[in-house]
Amino acid sequence: MTSFSSSGDSPGDPLNDPWNDACRASLVQSLQRLADGCPDPIAAGSAVHRLRNLILVLKSQASFPDPAPAPGLTLSQALNLVSTSRALLTTLLEQDTTGFVGPEMSQALSETLESLVDELGRELRAQQATRVRGLYVIIDPQVTGGREPIDIARAAINGGARMLQLRDKLRDKGESLPLAKALQQLCQDNDAMLIIND
């Protein structure tokens, strides 16, 4: 087993490049964190199983510390880790001359990460779709009849609205910002969605 340590070898040795050492370790840790923390039901799928097998192959080539146990990932966090892993893989393919990630491993990782993006994206869209159902209310300060837009929004939320849209075509963006922030907080507090148009 090769150790990608940076002590004692010649400075030109590709196995002794601290930059590539860090990229290799970061890639393996990102992949491991993704495999260990992927949310259900994706965690039981074939892409995560394939990812675990690929990690074992990578770990057989070098010694890497195991990442500390961490809580499960949200769908968004898992997608971010996939993006990070893809970026690290690209960097290693461009910079690393050791063959740590050869063409076959690169293809296998790329296909597996792409499958995870598809699965995570599908699950995230399904979760968002359930939030879009219900009453949809457009809040436009120009047509409130003198009432405060936030009061109208609050009444809409209390009446069952699941999504608000702020539409303010006439005021300057700086003037609309306090209302937008108040609506954002109202929506967060009530598990509603907010769309803001210019």
Phi, psi and omega per residue, in radians:
M1 nan 2.265 3.133
T2 -1.493 2.417 3.027
S3 -1.879 2.258 -3.111
F4 -1.555 0.756 3.132
S5 -1.338 2.676 -3.082
S6 -1.854 0.555 -3.137
S7 -2.001 2.300 2.936
G8 1.551 -0.243 -3.134
D9 -1.599 2.947 -3.137
S10 -1.216 2.617 -3.069
P11 -1.063 -0.463 -3.111
G12 -1.525 -0.050 -3.100
D13 -1.214 2.123 -3.131
P14 -1.099 -0.420 3.087
L15 -1.339 -0.123 -3.087
N16 -2.051 0.589 -3.138
D17 -1.755 1.911 -3.090
P18 -1.001 -0.598 3.135
W19 -1.111 -0.871 3.135
N20 -1.189 -0.622 3.066
D21 -0.985 -0.813 -3.116
A22 -1.144 -0.706 3.122
C23 -1.131 -0.754 3.124
R24 -1.063 -0.871 -3.119
A25 -1.096 -0.720 -3.137
S26 -1.146 -0.701 3.114
L27 -1.072 -0.865 -3.111
V28 -1.099 -0.735 3.136
Q29 -1.162 -0.704 3.106
S30 -1.093 -0.786 3.134
L31 -1.119 -0.739 -3.141
Q32 -1.117 -0.761 3.136
R33 -1.094 -0.694 3.112
L34 -1.129 -0.802 -3.133
A35 -1.141 -0.685 -3.094
D36 -1.353 -0.540 -3.005
G37 -1.942 0.084 -3.095
C38 -1.011 2.326 -3.086
P39 -1.225 2.698 3.038
D40 -1.197 2.607 -0.018
P41 -1.531 0.033 -3.104
I42 -1.112 -0.576 -3.082
A43 -1.022 -0.505 -3.112
A44 -1.592 -0.014 -3.053
G45 -1.409 2.992 -3.077
S46 -1.209 -0.529 -3.126
A47 -1.152 -0.715 3.118
V48 -1.206 -0.675 3.081
H49 -1.055 -0.801 3.117
R50 -1.090 -0.715 3.124
L51 -1.067 -0.759 3.118
R52 -1.047 -0.709 3.111
N53 -1.145 -0.712 3.122
L54 -1.141 -0.650 3.099
I55 -1.087 -0.728 3.107
L56 -1.037 -0.711 3.111
V57 -1.119 -0.793 3.126
L58 -1.078 -0.735 -3.129
K59 -1.202 -0.398 3.112
S60 -1.273 -0.308 -3.116
Q61 -1.543 -0.332 -3.073
A62 -2.797 2.801 3.102
S63 -1.652 2.232 3.127
F64 -2.272 2.500 3.068
P65 -1.209 2.529 3.068
D66 -1.310 2.408 3.110
P67 -1.169 2.652 3.108
A68 -1.119 2.537 3.081
P69 -1.027 2.460 -3.120
A70 -2.451 2.784 3.115
P71 -1.154 2.884 3.131
G72 -1.040 2.748 -3.124
L73 -1.614 2.622 2.935
T74 -1.375 2.950 3.096
L75 -1.059 -0.731 -3.141
S76 -1.132 -0.732 3.114
Q77 -1.121 -0.705 3.112
A78 -1.102 -0.737 3.085
L79 -1.094 -0.684 3.093
N80 -1.115 -0.684 3.104
L81 -1.175 -0.610 3.059
V82 -1.091 -0.780 3.127
S83 -1.089 -0.742 3.099
T84 -1.086 -0.776 -3.137
S85 -1.102 -0.708 3.104
R86 -1.086 -0.749 -3.136
A87 -1.127 -0.732 3.107
L88 -1.140 -0.697 3.103
L89 -1.079 -0.778 3.112
T90 -1.068 -0.776 3.133
T91 -1.059 -0.790 -3.141
L92 -1.128 -0.672 3.130
L93 -1.126 -0.592 -3.128
E94 -1.429 -0.578 -2.957
Q95 -1.893 -0.576 -2.970
D96 -1.500 2.134 3.141
T97 -1.770 0.118 -3.093
T98 -1.421 -0.249 -3.091
G99 1.391 0.260 3.118
F100 -0.944 -0.762 3.054
V101 -2.030 1.656 3.130
G102 -1.400 -3.123 -3.090
P103 -1.037 -0.715 -3.118
E104 -1.192 -0.758 3.125
M105 -1.142 -0.710 3.125
S106 -1.045 -0.797 3.134
Q107 -1.124 -0.762 -3.128
A108 -1.108 -0.771 3.113
L109 -1.129 -0.775 -3.133
S110 -1.050 -0.787 3.141
E111 -1.148 -0.697 3.135
T112 -1.162 -0.778 3.119
L113 -1.120 -0.650 3.094
E114 -1.117 -0.722 3.083
S115 -1.078 -0.709 3.111
L116 -1.132 -0.702 3.095
V117 -1.045 -0.780 3.129
D118 -1.051 -0.827 -3.102
E119 -1.173 -0.790 3.140
L120 -1.131 -0.739 3.125
G121 -1.104 -0.724 3.119
R122 -1.091 -0.762 3.140
E123 -1.172 -0.704 3.125
L124 -1.139 -0.742 3.094
R125 -1.101 -0.682 3.130
A126 -1.126 -0.716 3.100
Q127 -1.126 -0.742 3.134
Q128 -1.162 -0.621 -3.119
A129 -1.084 -0.622 3.134
T130 -1.193 -0.447 3.132
R131 -1.411 -0.360 -3.077
V132 -1.402 -0.356 -3.119
R133 -1.140 2.573 3.071
G134 1.946 -2.875 -3.056
L135 -1.264 2.393 -3.122
Y136 -2.112 2.171 -3.066
V137 -2.182 2.296 3.072
I138 -1.671 2.211 3.109
I139 -1.845 1.993 3.123
D140 -2.216 1.959 -3.102
P141 -1.001 -0.344 -3.122
Q142 -1.344 -0.307 -3.061
V143 -2.161 0.519 -3.111
T144 -1.604 -0.035 3.120
G145 1.098 0.612 3.110
G146 1.515 -0.134 3.105
R147 -1.420 2.658 3.108
E148 -1.203 2.270 3.137
P149 -0.988 -0.642 -3.130
I150 -1.156 -0.594 3.092
D151 -1.158 -0.716 3.099
I152 -1.126 -0.738 3.125
A153 -1.095 -0.775 3.140
R154 -1.064 -0.759 3.120
A155 -1.118 -0.679 3.126
A156 -1.119 -0.777 3.111
I157 -1.087 -0.795 3.127
N158 -1.109 -0.463 3.119
G159 -1.507 0.002 3.052
G160 1.945 0.076 3.121
A161 -1.105 2.374 3.121
R162 -1.850 -0.188 -3.139
M163 -2.577 2.351 3.053
L164 -2.048 2.609 3.049
Q165 -2.242 2.125 3.045
L166 -1.557 2.124 3.125
R167 -2.186 1.982 -3.100
D168 -2.445 1.537 -3.050
K169 -1.428 -0.379 -2.976
L170 -1.724 -0.570 -3.088
R171 -1.438 2.706 3.058
D172 -1.127 2.584 -3.104
K173 -1.007 -0.656 3.126
G174 -1.107 -0.584 3.102
E175 -1.269 -0.542 -3.103
S176 -1.440 -0.323 -3.031
L177 -1.032 -0.811 3.125
P178 -1.031 -0.700 3.098
L179 -1.135 -0.745 3.140
A180 -1.054 -0.746 3.129
K181 -1.144 -0.722 3.119
A182 -1.120 -0.721 3.108
L183 -1.153 -0.681 3.120
Q184 -1.065 -0.792 3.129
Q185 -1.116 -0.758 3.107
L186 -1.013 -0.780 -3.133
C187 -1.171 -0.731 3.109
Q188 -1.080 -0.746 -3.118
D189 -1.154 -0.390 -3.056
N190 -2.058 0.269 3.118
D191 0.911 0.776 3.069
A192 -1.989 2.830 3.128
M193 -1.743 2.695 -3.137
L194 -2.300 2.314 3.021
I195 -2.040 2.364 3.128
I196 -2.104 2.142 3.064
N197 -1.870 2.749 3.070
D198 -1.480 nan nan
